[in-house]
Amino acid sequence: MHTRQTVRIIAAAAAGLLAFAVPAALQWEGFVCALVGIMTGLGSWFMLAPEPGSRQSW
């Protein structure tokens, strides 16, 4: 039912991970950087996603 939303969330999280993957691999706090990347990706998705029921056109 929410397949597209799930795919978008996963894609955003993956994008966040990729954004931090290379620098995180070179740092001892790589796990923390990965978590920050996930939260950044999810946060950007929630900020850009239109509210349910609204008619915003992005």
PDB file of N, CA, C and O in Angstrom:
ATOM      1  N   MET A   1       0.835  -1.201   0.000  1.00  0.00           N
ATOM      2  CA  MET A   1       0.000   0.000   0.000  1.00  0.00           C
ATOM      3  C   MET A   1       0.871   1.253   0.000  1.00  0.00           C
ATOM      4  O   MET A   1       0.580   2.234  -0.684  1.00  0.00           O
ATOM      5  N   HIS A   2       1.939   1.195   0.780  1.00  0.00           N
ATOM      6  CA  HIS A   2       2.860   2.334   0.857  1.00  0.00           C
ATOM      7  C   HIS A   2       4.192   1.956   0.225  1.00  0.00           C
ATOM      8  O   HIS A   2       5.252   2.338   0.720  1.00  0.00           O
ATOM      9  N   THR A   3       4.138   1.214  -0.855  1.00  0.00           N
ATOM     10  CA  THR A   3       5.360   0.712  -1.473  1.00  0.00           C
ATOM     11  C   THR A   3       6.255   1.849  -1.932  1.00  0.00           C
ATOM     12  O   THR A   3       7.462   1.824  -1.694  1.00  0.00           O
ATOM     13  N   ARG A   4       5.671   2.850  -2.591  1.00  0.00           N
ATOM     14  CA  ARG A   4       6.496   3.950  -3.111  1.00  0.00           C
ATOM     15  C   ARG A   4       7.133   4.733  -1.983  1.00  0.00           C
ATOM     16  O   ARG A   4       8.297   5.120  -2.084  1.00  0.00           O
ATOM     17  N   GLN A   5       6.390   4.977  -0.903  1.00  0.00           N
ATOM     18  CA  GLN A   5       6.965   5.706   0.226  1.00  0.00           C
ATOM     19  C   GLN A   5       8.108   4.911   0.832  1.00  0.00           C
ATOM     20  O   GLN A   5       9.142   5.477   1.190  1.00  0.00           O
ATOM     21  N   THR A   6       7.926   3.585   0.951  1.00  0.00           N
ATOM     22  CA  THR A   6       8.985   2.750   1.515  1.00  0.00           C
ATOM     23  C   THR A   6      10.233   2.805   0.650  1.00  0.00           C
ATOM     24  O   THR A   6      11.347   2.921   1.162  1.00  0.00           O
ATOM     25  N   VAL A   7      10.046   2.720  -0.659  1.00  0.00           N
ATOM     26  CA  VAL A   7      11.196   2.774  -1.578  1.00  0.00           C
ATOM     27  C   VAL A   7      11.904   4.109  -1.462  1.00  0.00           C
ATOM     28  O   VAL A   7      13.134   4.162  -1.477  1.00  0.00           O
ATOM     29  N   ARG A   8      11.143   5.192  -1.346  1.00  0.00           N
ATOM     30  CA  ARG A   8      11.761   6.521  -1.233  1.00  0.00           C
ATOM     31  C   ARG A   8      12.544   6.645   0.071  1.00  0.00           C
ATOM     32  O   ARG A   8      13.629   7.226   0.090  1.00  0.00           O
ATOM     33  N   ILE A   9      12.004   6.105   1.154  1.00  0.00           N
ATOM     34  CA  ILE A   9      12.707   6.158   2.440  1.00  0.00           C
ATOM     35  C   ILE A   9      14.007   5.374   2.358  1.00  0.00           C
ATOM     36  O   ILE A   9      15.054   5.840   2.808  1.00  0.00           O
ATOM     37  N   ILE A  10      13.933   4.175   1.778  1.00  0.00           N
ATOM     38  CA  ILE A  10      15.136   3.348   1.658  1.00  0.00           C
ATOM     39  C   ILE A  10      16.163   4.045   0.763  1.00  0.00           C
ATOM     40  O   ILE A  10      17.357   4.040   1.060  1.00  0.00           O
ATOM     41  N   ALA A  11      15.692   4.645  -0.334  1.00  0.00           N
ATOM     42  CA  ALA A  11      16.602   5.332  -1.245  1.00  0.00           C
ATOM     43  C   ALA A  11      17.268   6.524  -0.558  1.00  0.00           C
ATOM     44  O   ALA A  11      18.457   6.775  -0.753  1.00  0.00           O
ATOM     45  N   ALA A  12      16.500   7.251   0.240  1.00  0.00           N
ATOM     46  CA  ALA A  12      17.068   8.398   0.955  1.00  0.00           C
ATOM     47  C   ALA A  12      18.110   7.937   1.968  1.00  0.00           C
ATOM     48  O   ALA A  12      19.173   8.545   2.093  1.00  0.00           O
ATOM     49  N   ALA A  13      17.805   6.872   2.684  1.00  0.00           N
ATOM     50  CA  ALA A  13      18.760   6.342   3.657  1.00  0.00           C
ATOM     51  C   ALA A  13      20.024   5.847   2.962  1.00  0.00           C
ATOM     52  O   ALA A  13      21.133   6.066   3.451  1.00  0.00           O
ATOM     53  N   ALA A  14      19.857   5.179   1.823  1.00  0.00           N
ATOM     54  CA  ALA A  14      21.012   4.690   1.080  1.00  0.00           C
ATOM     55  C   ALA A  14      21.858   5.852   0.565  1.00  0.00           C
ATOM     56  O   ALA A  14      23.087   5.792   0.586  1.00  0.00           O
ATOM     57  N   ALA A  15      21.186   6.917   0.098  1.00  0.00           N
ATOM     58  CA  ALA A  15      21.918   8.085  -0.377  1.00  0.00           C
ATOM     59  C   ALA A  15      22.724   8.716   0.753  1.00  0.00           C
ATOM     60  O   ALA A  15      23.866   9.129   0.556  1.00  0.00           O
ATOM     61  N   GLY A  16      22.124   8.785   1.929  1.00  0.00           N
ATOM     62  CA  GLY A  16      22.845   9.309   3.090  1.00  0.00           C
ATOM     63  C   GLY A  16      24.049   8.458   3.432  1.00  0.00           C
ATOM     64  O   GLY A  16      25.118   8.978   3.750  1.00  0.00           O
ATOM     65  N   LEU A  17      23.872   7.141   3.366  1.00  0.00           N
ATOM     66  CA  LEU A  17      24.988   6.250   3.653  1.00  0.00           C
ATOM     67  C   LEU A  17      26.107   6.431   2.635  1.00  0.00           C
ATOM     68  O   LEU A  17      27.281   6.481   3.001  1.00  0.00           O
ATOM     69  N   LEU A  18      25.749   6.528   1.368  1.00  0.00           N
ATOM     70  CA  LEU A  18      26.771   6.678   0.327  1.00  0.00           C
ATOM     71  C   LEU A  18      27.519   7.996   0.501  1.00  0.00           C
ATOM     72  O   LEU A  18      28.720   8.070   0.242  1.00  0.00           O
ATOM     73  N   ALA A  19      26.811   9.034   0.938  1.00  0.00           N
ATOM     74  CA  ALA A  19      27.439  10.340   1.102  1.00  0.00           C
ATOM     75  C   ALA A  19      28.521  10.300   2.185  1.00  0.00           C
ATOM     76  O   ALA A  19      29.478  11.074   2.147  1.00  0.00           O
ATOM     77  N   PHE A  20      28.357   9.388   3.151  1.00  0.00           N
ATOM     78  CA  PHE A  20      29.308   9.314   4.265  1.00  0.00           C
ATOM     79  C   PHE A  20      30.208   8.080   4.183  1.00  0.00           C
ATOM     80  O   PHE A  20      31.107   7.910   5.006  1.00  0.00           O
ATOM     81  N   ALA A  21      29.965   7.217   3.185  1.00  0.00           N
ATOM     82  CA  ALA A  21      30.667   5.926   3.146  1.00  0.00           C
ATOM     83  C   ALA A  21      32.182   6.102   3.055  1.00  0.00           C
ATOM     84  O   ALA A  21      32.927   5.510   3.835  1.00  0.00           O
ATOM     85  N   VAL A  22      32.638   6.921   2.097  1.00  0.00           N
ATOM     86  CA  VAL A  22      34.082   7.044   1.872  1.00  0.00           C
ATOM     87  C   VAL A  22      34.786   7.707   3.061  1.00  0.00           C
ATOM     88  O   VAL A  22      35.757   7.145   3.569  1.00  0.00           O
ATOM     89  N   PRO A  23      34.331   8.886   3.527  1.00  0.00           N
ATOM     90  CA  PRO A  23      35.016   9.485   4.684  1.00  0.00           C
ATOM     91  C   PRO A  23      34.902   8.618   5.935  1.00  0.00           C
ATOM     92  O   PRO A  23      35.834   8.565   6.738  1.00  0.00           O
ATOM     93  N   ALA A  24      33.766   7.940   6.106  1.00  0.00           N
ATOM     94  CA  ALA A  24      33.578   7.096   7.294  1.00  0.00           C
ATOM     95  C   ALA A  24      34.549   5.925   7.280  1.00  0.00           C
ATOM     96  O   ALA A  24      35.015   5.493   8.334  1.00  0.00           O
ATOM     97  N   ALA A  25      34.860   5.404   6.086  1.00  0.00           N
ATOM     98  CA  ALA A  25      35.781   4.271   5.984  1.00  0.00           C
ATOM     99  C   ALA A  25      37.189   4.653   6.434  1.00  0.00           C
ATOM    100  O   ALA A  25      37.983   3.786   6.797  1.00  0.00           O
ATOM    101  N   LEU A  26      37.500   5.954   6.410  1.00  0.00           N
ATOM    102  CA  LEU A  26      38.840   6.415   6.768  1.00  0.00           C
ATOM    103  C   LEU A  26      38.906   6.908   8.216  1.00  0.00           C
ATOM    104  O   LEU A  26      39.969   7.323   8.678  1.00  0.00           O
ATOM    105  N   GLN A  27      37.782   6.867   8.933  1.00  0.00           N
ATOM    106  CA  GLN A  27      37.751   7.393  10.288  1.00  0.00           C
ATOM    107  C   GLN A  27      37.347   6.291  11.258  1.00  0.00           C
ATOM    108  O   GLN A  27      36.614   5.372  10.893  1.00  0.00           O
ATOM    109  N   TRP A  28      37.827   6.386  12.492  1.00  0.00           N
ATOM    110  CA  TRP A  28      37.489   5.363  13.474  1.00  0.00           C
ATOM    111  C   TRP A  28      36.044   5.481  13.911  1.00  0.00           C
ATOM    112  O   TRP A  28      35.467   4.497  14.373  1.00  0.00           O
ATOM    113  N   GLU A  29      35.434   6.661  13.780  1.00  0.00           N
ATOM    114  CA  GLU A  29      34.035   6.837  14.153  1.00  0.00           C
ATOM    115  C   GLU A  29      33.134   6.632  12.942  1.00  0.00           C
ATOM    116  O   GLU A  29      32.111   7.303  12.806  1.00  0.00           O
ATOM    117  N   GLY A  30      33.512   5.703  12.060  1.00  0.00           N
ATOM    118  CA  GLY A  30      32.749   5.455  10.843  1.00  0.00           C
ATOM    119  C   GLY A  30      31.308   5.065  11.124  1.00  0.00           C
ATOM    120  O   GLY A  30      30.401   5.433  10.377  1.00  0.00           O
ATOM    121  N   PHE A  31      31.096   4.313  12.209  1.00  0.00           N
ATOM    122  CA  PHE A  31      29.732   3.896  12.529  1.00  0.00           C
ATOM    123  C   PHE A  31      28.862   5.098  12.850  1.00  0.00           C
ATOM    124  O   PHE A  31      27.707   5.163  12.427  1.00  0.00           O
ATOM    125  N   VAL A  32      29.413   6.054  13.600  1.00  0.00           N
ATOM    126  CA  VAL A  32      28.662   7.267  13.926  1.00  0.00           C
ATOM    127  C   VAL A  32      28.358   8.051  12.662  1.00  0.00           C
ATOM    128  O   VAL A  32      27.251   8.565  12.499  1.00  0.00           O
ATOM    129  N   CYS A  33      29.340   8.147  11.761  1.00  0.00           N
ATOM    130  CA  CYS A  33      29.126   8.866  10.505  1.00  0.00           C
ATOM    131  C   CYS A  33      28.033   8.202   9.676  1.00  0.00           C
ATOM    132  O   CYS A  33      27.246   8.884   9.020  1.00  0.00           O
ATOM    133  N   ALA A  34      27.985   6.875   9.704  1.00  0.00           N
ATOM    134  CA  ALA A  34      26.950   6.156   8.967  1.00  0.00           C
ATOM    135  C   ALA A  34      25.578   6.476   9.546  1.00  0.00           C
ATOM    136  O   ALA A  34      24.622   6.690   8.801  1.00  0.00           O
ATOM    137  N   LEU A  35      25.478   6.510  10.868  1.00  0.00           N
ATOM    138  CA  LEU A  35      24.201   6.844  11.493  1.00  0.00           C
ATOM    139  C   LEU A  35      23.790   8.271  11.138  1.00  0.00           C
ATOM    140  O   LEU A  35      22.619   8.531  10.863  1.00  0.00           O
ATOM    141  N   VAL A  36      24.745   9.189  11.144  1.00  0.00           N
ATOM    142  CA  VAL A  36      24.446  10.566  10.762  1.00  0.00           C
ATOM    143  C   VAL A  36      23.975  10.627   9.312  1.00  0.00           C
ATOM    144  O   VAL A  36      23.061  11.382   8.980  1.00  0.00           O
ATOM    145  N   GLY A  37      24.599   9.832   8.458  1.00  0.00           N
ATOM    146  CA  GLY A  37      24.194   9.793   7.056  1.00  0.00           C
ATOM    147  C   GLY A  37      22.767   9.299   6.903  1.00  0.00           C
ATOM    148  O   GLY A  37      21.995   9.846   6.115  1.00  0.00           O
ATOM    149  N   ILE A  38      22.413   8.256   7.661  1.00  0.00           N
ATOM    150  CA  ILE A  38      21.039   7.738   7.595  1.00  0.00           C
ATOM    151  C   ILE A  38      20.060   8.808   8.059  1.00  0.00           C
ATOM    152  O   ILE A  38      19.043   9.047   7.408  1.00  0.00           O
ATOM    153  N   MET A  39      20.363   9.453   9.188  1.00  0.00           N
ATOM    154  CA  MET A  39      19.448  10.461   9.716  1.00  0.00           C
ATOM    155  C   MET A  39      19.343  11.650   8.764  1.00  0.00           C
ATOM    156  O   MET A  39      18.272  12.239   8.614  1.00  0.00           O
ATOM    157  N   THR A  40      20.458  12.002   8.120  1.00  0.00           N
ATOM    158  CA  THR A  40      20.428  13.110   7.157  1.00  0.00           C
ATOM    159  C   THR A  40      19.549  12.762   5.963  1.00  0.00           C
ATOM    160  O   THR A  40      18.763  13.589   5.502  1.00  0.00           O
ATOM    161  N   GLY A  41      19.684  11.537   5.465  1.00  0.00           N
ATOM    162  CA  GLY A  41      18.873  11.109   4.339  1.00  0.00           C
ATOM    163  C   GLY A  41      17.389  11.073   4.689  1.00  0.00           C
ATOM    164  O   GLY A  41      16.548  11.552   3.928  1.00  0.00           O
ATOM    165  N   LEU A  42      17.077  10.496   5.857  1.00  0.00           N
ATOM    166  CA  LEU A  42      15.674  10.438   6.268  1.00  0.00           C
ATOM    167  C   LEU A  42      15.136  11.840   6.532  1.00  0.00           C
ATOM    168  O   LEU A  42      14.000  12.152   6.176  1.00  0.00           O
ATOM    169  N   GLY A  43      15.956  12.682   7.158  1.00  0.00           N
ATOM    170  CA  GLY A  43      15.510  14.041   7.444  1.00  0.00           C
ATOM    171  C   GLY A  43      15.220  14.822   6.178  1.00  0.00           C
ATOM    172  O   GLY A  43      14.228  15.548   6.103  1.00  0.00           O
ATOM    173  N   SER A  44      16.092  14.674   5.172  1.00  0.00           N
ATOM    174  CA  SER A  44      15.860  15.390   3.921  1.00  0.00           C
ATOM    175  C   SER A  44      14.609  14.868   3.237  1.00  0.00           C
ATOM    176  O   SER A  44      13.873  15.633   2.614  1.00  0.00           O
ATOM    177  N   TRP A  45      14.362  13.554   3.351  1.00  0.00           N
ATOM    178  CA  TRP A  45      13.153  13.001   2.724  1.00  0.00           C
ATOM    179  C   TRP A  45      11.910  13.561   3.403  1.00  0.00           C
ATOM    180  O   TRP A  45      10.953  13.954   2.734  1.00  0.00           O
ATOM    181  N   PHE A  46      11.926  13.596   4.743  1.00  0.00           N
ATOM    182  CA  PHE A  46      10.750  14.100   5.460  1.00  0.00           C
ATOM    183  C   PHE A  46      10.549  15.591   5.216  1.00  0.00           C
ATOM    184  O   PHE A  46       9.416  16.070   5.189  1.00  0.00           O
ATOM    185  N   MET A  47      11.647  16.326   5.038  1.00  0.00           N
ATOM    186  CA  MET A  47      11.520  17.756   4.789  1.00  0.00           C
ATOM    187  C   MET A  47      10.955  18.021   3.390  1.00  0.00           C
ATOM    188  O   MET A  47      10.214  18.984   3.190  1.00  0.00           O
ATOM    189  N   LEU A  48      11.309  17.159   2.415  1.00  0.00           N
ATOM    190  CA  LEU A  48      10.884  17.387   1.036  1.00  0.00           C
ATOM    191  C   LEU A  48       9.556  16.708   0.722  1.00  0.00           C
ATOM    192  O   LEU A  48       8.879  17.088  -0.234  1.00  0.00           O
ATOM    193  N   ALA A  49       9.177  15.713   1.511  1.00  0.00           N
ATOM    194  CA  ALA A  49       7.952  14.975   1.222  1.00  0.00           C
ATOM    195  C   ALA A  49       6.736  15.848   1.554  1.00  0.00           C
ATOM    196  O   ALA A  49       6.665  16.415   2.644  1.00  0.00           O
ATOM    197  N   PRO A  50       5.797  15.961   0.641  1.00  0.00           N
ATOM    198  CA  PRO A  50       4.579  16.724   0.908  1.00  0.00           C
ATOM    199  C   PRO A  50       3.728  16.038   1.971  1.00  0.00           C
ATOM    200  O   PRO A  50       3.748  14.814   2.098  1.00  0.00           O
ATOM    201  N   GLU A  51       2.994  16.821   2.720  1.00  0.00           N
ATOM    202  CA  GLU A  51       2.133  16.270   3.756  1.00  0.00           C
ATOM    203  C   GLU A  51       1.042  15.408   3.133  1.00  0.00           C
ATOM    204  O   GLU A  51       0.543  15.740   2.059  1.00  0.00           O
ATOM    205  N   PRO A  52       0.661  14.315   3.777  1.00  0.00           N
ATOM    206  CA  PRO A  52      -0.432  13.490   3.245  1.00  0.00           C
ATOM    207  C   PRO A  52      -1.717  14.303   3.132  1.00  0.00           C
ATOM    208  O   PRO A  52      -2.119  14.973   4.083  1.00  0.00           O
ATOM    209  N   GLY A  53      -2.354  14.242   1.977  1.00  0.00           N
ATOM    210  CA  GLY A  53      -3.599  14.963   1.776  1.00  0.00           C
ATOM    211  C   GLY A  53      -3.400  16.350   1.200  1.00  0.00           C
ATOM    212  O   GLY A  53      -4.368  16.975   0.765  1.00  0.00           O
ATOM    213  N   SER A  54      -2.178  16.849   1.185  1.00  0.00           N
ATOM    214  CA  SER A  54      -1.932  18.171   0.627  1.00  0.00           C
ATOM    215  C   SER A  54      -1.759  18.070  -0.882  1.00  0.00           C
ATOM    216  O   SER A  54      -1.539  16.982  -1.415  1.00  0.00           O
ATOM    217  N   ARG A  55      -1.857  19.202  -1.569  1.00  0.00           N
ATOM    218  CA  ARG A  55      -1.732  19.186  -3.022  1.00  0.00           C
ATOM    219  C   ARG A  55      -0.500  19.983  -3.456  1.00  0.00           C
ATOM    220  O   ARG A  55      -0.548  20.756  -4.413  1.00  0.00           O
ATOM    221  N   GLN A  56       0.595  19.778  -2.738  1.00  0.00           N
ATOM    222  CA  GLN A  56       1.836  20.452  -3.125  1.00  0.00           C
ATOM    223  C   GLN A  56       2.427  19.758  -4.334  1.00  0.00           C
ATOM    224  O   GLN A  56       2.405  18.531  -4.428  1.00  0.00           O
ATOM    225  N   SER A  57       2.954  20.540  -5.258  1.00  0.00           N
ATOM    226  CA  SER A  57       3.590  19.976  -6.448  1.00  0.00           C
ATOM    227  C   SER A  57       5.069  20.332  -6.414  1.00  0.00           C
ATOM    228  O   SER A  57       5.438  21.504  -6.484  1.00  0.00           O
ATOM    229  N   TRP A  58       5.923  19.297  -6.305  1.00  0.00           N
ATOM    230  CA  TRP A  58       7.367  19.545  -6.247  1.00  0.00           C
ATOM    231  C   TRP A  58       7.971  19.323  -7.599  1.00  0.00           C
ATOM    232  O   TRP A  58       9.180  19.479  -7.769  1.00  0.00           O
TER     233      TRP A  58
END
